């Protein structure tokens, strides 16, 4: 295995996480590809050009190049991207015919459909990571069109390997899509311990120019799926009236601006204006200072395929109170590194937050346990596992791949 073409059609590893379409997937692609490149594998990441001023090619580091593909207008909304999957794949195919990679790795369902087209055209093995799944989101109350789910099922049937971030996601692939269990491989993401590691809370608060009152932290995109409203209502129910909440992130998706306004209205209605602070998205490596400053990190997502925020917080020694969903079930050890909440009840979140804030000895014990658990997750380990899977593809008979039933439905809504 010499080189791999990585498809990330709708969002770039160079984009700012925490706003727009930038989130955990951006971090995943950036860090995983970087680790693969450092292990000696040449990677090109193909991203749809979202700004006319972008250069066609950007060398991130030796062996890691980002290619901006001219497919559709630069300002095309995410909801319209299904209509340019075909043109994206055609452009990438021409580039790959000259470069001759050994495998394709698609991220998210749009890239998966493009990978399905490219596999048929170029006879290349296909690995795919979905990051989110339509039927899982729909099951938890977040609308997704069934046409997207059908496309995901087609990609799973075509892919030689379907990557899951955790065993819970692997089970979801089988339960909701009847995916072939023997082609699912669990490869968890990692965390960059050079940035995300325990440190002085006092020093972090000094750097962020804040005081020593209890601090709750939410990091991520502001959209209904992420449950920012639960975090705000939890704050309203905690015992410590001097506790405050920082929301670090920006609006995301079609409902992002509306959600930001809704959250601000909620803060006002609860009389929390002096206790809730909105902070803009931060460069990824600077988030470690925010984690270290916090007493508790809140991850109240309705669904979460993995939960990089929870892992990064744990790596910095911060207890996490999170929804008992998806990858969070693996990352948070209830009662040892934080607490898992089965319901959407803010009072239940507040109860676990109070438990941590009341007992500094418990908080310290959880901090140590969280950091120790997080140390088992590294990008180099994940990349080594992934590279071995790529190598295995060279000795396997490729999975037959049918053409996509619907590649460019212009009216398909993408959430």
N, C-alpha and C positions, 0 to 999 in steps of 0.2 A: 504494500500500500504506500503510494508515493504522495498523492495529493487528493483533496476532497473539495468539491464545490458545495458550499453552504448557502442555502436559500433562506432569506429573511425578507420577503417581499414587502411587508407592510410597515416595518420599523427597523431602524438601523442600530447596530451596536455602538455607533458614535453619537446617538441622540441622548439628550438629558433625561435620565430616569425621573419618574415622578410627575410628569406632565404630558399632555397630548397622548400619544400612543406609547410613550416610553415608560417601561416598568421593569419587572423582573426578567422578562424575556430579553430585553436589551442587555442586561447584566449577564444573563446566561450565555448569550451568543458571544459577547465580548470576552468574558473570562474563559469560557470553554475553548474557543478558537485560539485564544492566546496560549493556553496551556497545551493545546495540540501542536501549535507552531513551535513552542519551546521544546516539545518532545520530538521535533524533527519532521513533522507532517506539514506539507504546504497546503494552505487553505485560502480560498477566495470566497468572500461573503458577498452575495448578490442581493442588492437592496434597490427598491424602486426609487428613482431620483425624485426627491420631494422639494428641491430648490434648484432653480435654473442656474444658480451660481456655483453649484457643487462641481468639483473636478470629476472626471469620469472614474478615476482610480485614485485611491488613497492607500499608501503603505502604512499600516499601523505599526508594524514591527517586522523583522525578517520572517518570511513565511506566512504573514497575515496581511491580506489585502482586501479592502472593501471596494466593490465595483458598483457604481451608481447607474442603474439601468433606465434608459429613457422609455418609459411605458406610461402613456397617458399624461395629461397635464400635471405639472409639478404640484399644483394646489388641489389636486383631486381629493375629495373627501374619502375617508376610510370606507364609508357606506357604499361607495361606487367602485371600490378596488376589484371586486369580483369580475367586473367587466374588462379588466386589462390583464387578467392572468395569462391569457393566450399570447398576447403581444410580448409580455414579460418573458414567458418561456421561449418564444421564438428568438428574441434577442440573445438570451442566455445560451440557447443551443448553438448559435453561431460562434459565440466566444468559446464554448466548450469544445467544439469540433477542432479548434486550433490548439487549445490548451491540453485536451485529453486527460481529464481527471479520472480517478479510479472509482469514485463513488459520489453519490449525492446525499446531502443531509438537509432535509426540509424542516423549517420551524414554523408552526402555526398552520391552520388548515389551508389558507390561501397558498402558502408556499408548498404545502403538500399536494395540491392539485397541479401546481406548476411542475413539481417533481414527478408526478404521475405522467404528465406529458413528456417530460425530458427522458424519463426512463424508457418510454416506448420509442422515442426518436433515436436515442443514442445507445440503447442497450446497456444502461448503467444500473448497478444496484442502488436501491433507495432505502435510506434510513429516515424516519420521520419522528419528530417530537411535536406534540400538539399544544402543550402549555395550558390551554383551556379546552373544554369539550362542550359542545352545544347542549347535549342531552343532560349533562351534569348540571349546567347552569340553569336549564329550563326546569329541572326537577326541584331546584332550590328557589324558584320564583323569578329568575331572570330570563326574560323572553329571548329565545333564539329561533330563527326560522328553521323548520324541519329540512329545508333544502340544504342548509349548511350541514346538518347532521348526516344527510345522505351523502354529501361530498366527503365528509370525514370517514364514513364507512367504506366508501370506494377507495380512498387513499390507504386505509388500513388493509384492505384486501390486496392492494397492489404492493405495499411496502415489503421489503425483505426483512427489515427489523423495525418494530415500533418501540420507541423508547418511552419508558414511564419514569417519572421522578421518584416514585415511591411505590410500595406495594398497594396502597389504597388506590392510586391511579391505575395500576395494572388491573385491579379488580373492577374498576369502573369501565375500563376498555372492554373487558369481557362481558360484564353485566349489561351495559347499555348498547354495545355495538357487536356483540358476539365475535370479537376479535380473536384470532388464533393465539392461544396461550403460548404455544411453542415459538412464536415469533416476537413475543413481548420480552424486552430486557429492561430490568430496573437499574438505572444509572443515576444516582442522586446528584444534584448540583453540589458545588463546594462553596467555600468562603475564603476570601483573601485575608489570611491571618496577619499579613504584614500591616494591614490597615485596621482590621476588625479584631481587636484583642482587648483584654481588661486594662483599665487605666484609672487614673485619679478622677473621681467624680468632682471633687472640688476644683481641680485644674480644668476640667471640661466646662464647668459652670463659669469659671473665671473667663475662659476663652470666649464663651457665648454671652458674657456680660449679663448673667442672671444670678438670682439669689439662691438660698438654701431651702426654700419651701419645697414640699413634695412635688415631684414633676412626673406626670404621665406623658407618654409619647406615642403619637400615631405617625407612621411614615408610609407614604404611598400616594397613589393617584386618588383624587377626590371624585368618586363615582359611586352610585348606589351599591354596587357589588361589594365594595370595600367596607361598608358599614360604619362610616365616620359618625353617623347619627347615634349609633350605639355607644361609641366612645364618649361623645358629648353627654348623653344621658347618664352614662355610668359615672362621669365626673360629678354630675348633679346629685348623685346618690351616695358618694363616698362620705365617710365620717369627718374627715379632715377638711374643714372649710377653707383652709389655706392651700389645699392642693390645687394644682393647675394642670392644664392640658396644652401641649404644643402639637399642632397639626402641620406636619412638614410635607408639602406636596402641592400639586396644582390640579386644575380641572382636566378631566379626561373623558373622551367619548362624546357622543351626541348629547348626553344628559349632564355632562360635566359642569358647564356654567350654571345650569339650573340647580344642580346638586350643591354647588358652592353657595349659591344664594339661599337655598333651603337650609343649609347648615348654619349660615350666619343668622338667619331668622330664628332658628332653633336656639342658638346661643343667646340671642337677645330675649327670647320668650322665657328662657330659664334663668335670666338674670346673671349670666356667666361671662359678660363682656370683659370683666377684669381678670377672669381666670382662664380664658381660652385665647390662645395666640396662634394666628395663622402665619406660618413661615414658608417662604418660597422653596421650590425644589432645590436641592443642594447637589453639587458634584458628588458622585458616588463615594469617593474616598473620604470626603469630609463628613459623611453621615456618622462615622465612628464617634466623633466628638458629641453629637447629639445623643447617640445611644448611651455613651458613658455618663452624660449629664443626668440621665433619667433614672427614676426609681423603678418604674414599671413600663414595659412596652406593650401596647394594646394592638392586637391583630384580630378584629371582629368581622372578618370577611364572611360572606355567605358561602363562598366556595373558594378553594385555594389548592391548585394542583401540587404546589410544594410549599411556598412561603419563605422566600429568601429574607424578608425583613425579620421574621422570627429567628432565623439562623444567624443573621448578622448581629441582632441584639444579644442573643445568647453568647456569641463569640466575644462580645464586649462585656460579658458578665452581668447582663440585665435580665431579671425574671420577666417572663412573657405570660400575659393572660390572653388567650386566643380562643377562637371558635374551634370546636371539636369536629373539624372537617378536613378531608383530603390529607395533604402532606403534613399539616399541623399536628395530626395525630401521631406522626412519627417524630417530629421535631421537638415537641413539648412533652416532657415527662411529668404528668400530673402529680403535684405535690413535691416534686424534686427540683425541676428547673422552672416551674411556673404552674399555671392552672389552665385546664381545658374546660370550656363552657359549652354545654350541650344545647342550651336555648339561646334565643335572641334577647333575653330579658336583661336590660341594663342593670337591674338591681343585683342579679347574680354576678355580673362582672364586678360591680362595686363591692360585693361581699368578698371576693377573692383579692381585689385591690386592697381593701381594708386589712385583710389578713396579713398581707406583705408589709404594709405601712406600719401596722401596729407593732410588729416584731422585727427589729433590726437584726437580731441573730438569725432568724429564719431567712430574711432577705439576703444576708451575707452567705448563708449556706446554699441558698438557691443560686446566687451569683457564681459561686465556685463550681457547683454542679453543672450549671448551664455552660460555662466556659469550657469545662472538661469535655462535655458531650459534643460541643461544637468543634472541638479540635479533631474529631474523627472525620470531619467533612473537609476535604481539600480538593481544589480544582485539578491538581496534578494527578491525584488518585482517580478522579472521575475521567480525566482525559486518557489515562492509561487504560482504563476499562473500555472506554469507547474506541480507542485505537485497536485494541484486541478484537473488538466486534467488527470493525472495518476489515481487519485482516481475515477474519473468518469468512467474510462474504466472498473473498477471492476463491475459496474452495467449495462454495455451495452452488447448487443449481438455482438460478434466479426464480423468484416467484412470478408466475404468469400475470400480466398486467393488462386489464381491459381499458379501453379509452374512457375518459370521464364522461358520464352521462350528461352533465351540464357544466360547462367550463366557464361561460361568460354570461350568467344571468344578471343583466344590468339592474334589475329591480330587487336583487337579493339584498336584504338588510344584513349588515355585519355589526355586531355589538362588540 
